[in-house]
Amino acid sequence: MSDNIFAEIYNRILSLLGQNAKDESKNTAVNRLRLVLMQDRTNLTPEIMNRMRTELIAVLSRYVELDKEALELNIGQEGEHMGLILSIPVIRAKDEAEIEQAIKEEEEAKKKAKEEDSEEQDSDTEETQESDETSEEETSDEEKEETSEETESEEETEDKEPVEEETSQDVTEETPKVEEETTQPEEIQTEAVKKSIPKIEKSKKNDNPSEE
Amino acid sequence: MTGRVIVITSGKGGVGKTTTNANIGTALAREGKKVVMVDTDLGLRNLDLLLGLENRIVYTIVDVVEERCKLKQALVKDKKNPNLCLLAAAQTRDKSAVTEEQLKDICDQLKEKFDFVLVDCPAGIEQGFQNAVAGASEAIVVTTPEMSAVRDADRIIGLLEAKEDIKSYKLLINRYRPNMAASKDMMSKDDVVEILSAELLGIIPEDTGIITSTNKGEPIVNDDDSMAGRAYRNVAQRIIGEDVPLIDFEEEAKLSNKIKKFFSKFLNKGKEN
């Protein structure tokens, strides 16, 4: 036990001298490994995850106005159990009229897409699927633009503090961020703020057992 | 007597399966257990070299399977410890020379006469692995704190879990560098255990003594002063069922790291002035 006291004293002194500040490559290794193992174990490739994410956004956008860029879909693991962790930052819940309108628009878009398809004379099943998806996305984008115009004043105040609905906060903190490698740089900026908090907590967790 | 058949496997090559086999086997024999080591790495046999028995091999496992000799005749006794035996692999044949059933049969026969049957598994996940695992009911998964080794260990664990006959598997972290783990330049034992979520059997520190002991054909557990030897002896005791705490290499390394850094900083300052 006396060893530990000395170690702690040295720790303290060194941290005062600023010697602990360096990049720790093992964290990179751990995060890369976690990600690759999740993929090995499940066959959920980044491509599939991305697809799932886009489709989820389309569905959720019917009912709530959400921060699409900040939506997180990760594979997580707690002990032996694996799960998907979805974090949906909600900007504003839609009222019934809006929801119905969104659904209507979606259906119309689908009809349109179908008509277009039949005009094009079904070339490939894959292609029709793809065009379906893109049309869904388009409608959800249109939706957002429309609704955001309607409620701009509201958003300005609420945008600063988006209400977060996290299915399981604990797990999210400890799981690797799948999006880091798979999505656009714009998103990383918004995430960086969120991540900085769990990171500090984690490093504390890591230090504790070794000092005990 | 019904002994325990333990397969030592890793997926990745070069992480220290054979070294682990030689040392755990020798350590168990030192504890007074009757141990036989079975090398299933046909065509690439090395266990005999680590034990210094390469010149004593007359018959191999293939000779047993093809009935050129009896199983008992093919067992090579260790130089020092009469409790320890080796069933060598054939160097001139490939993995197809022995089938899963044949290996299972050999293991079943051996466990009647020995407390421990340690099966040295070849690298990879192909037939050689399937053969080696066939007769075992326990497994030791050897890995190092490197990404590639951990990933392969994860794959092996997945395959072991699918085997009905394998009742338990445990993790052995080899070539551990406590200095690098303490300075967070390498994954720590906790990282590896958490990622693989497997039970930890032991940690063997990186030790240059392994090389010299291989040169001599003398397992490092016989060296009482060696750190790796001490760690292997602890692993053997844990296998027997004794409660031996893990050596905290990291804490020792952390302390010496800090002291070194601290003083080197002062020394450098002195030079600058």
HADDOCK unambig.tbl for C-alpha pairs under 7 A between the chains (distance, minus, plus):
assign (segid A and resid 7 and name CA) (segid B and resid 255 and name CA) 5.45 0.50 0.50
assign (segid A and resid 10 and name CA) (segid B and resid 258 and name CA) 6.42 0.50 0.50
assign (segid A and resid 24 and name CA) (segid B and resid 184 and name CA) 5.50 0.50 0.50
assign (segid A and resid 24 and name CA) (segid B and resid 185 and name CA) 5.78 0.50 0.50
assign (segid A and resid 25 and name CA) (segid B and resid 184 and name CA) 6.92 0.50 0.50
assign (segid A and resid 25 and name CA) (segid B and resid 185 and name CA) 5.37 0.50 0.50
assign (segid A and resid 25 and name CA) (segid B and resid 186 and name CA) 6.99 0.50 0.50
assign (segid A and resid 26 and name CA) (segid B and resid 184 and name CA) 5.64 0.50 0.50
assign (segid A and resid 26 and name CA) (segid B and resid 185 and name CA) 5.19 0.50 0.50
assign (segid A and resid 26 and name CA) (segid B and resid 186 and name CA) 4.80 0.50 0.50
assign (segid A and resid 26 and name CA) (segid B and resid 187 and name CA) 5.17 0.50 0.50
assign (segid A and resid 29 and name CA) (segid B and resid 147 and name CA) 6.62 0.50 0.50
assign (segid A and resid 30 and name CA) (segid B and resid 187 and name CA) 7.00 0.50 0.50
assign (segid A and resid 33 and name CA) (segid B and resid 147 and name CA) 6.25 0.50 0.50
assign (segid A and resid 34 and name CA) (segid B and resid 195 and name CA) 6.77 0.50 0.50
assign (segid A and resid 37 and name CA) (segid B and resid 151 and name CA) 6.69 0.50 0.50
assign (segid A and resid 79 and name CA) (segid B and resid 197 and name CA) 6.38 0.50 0.50
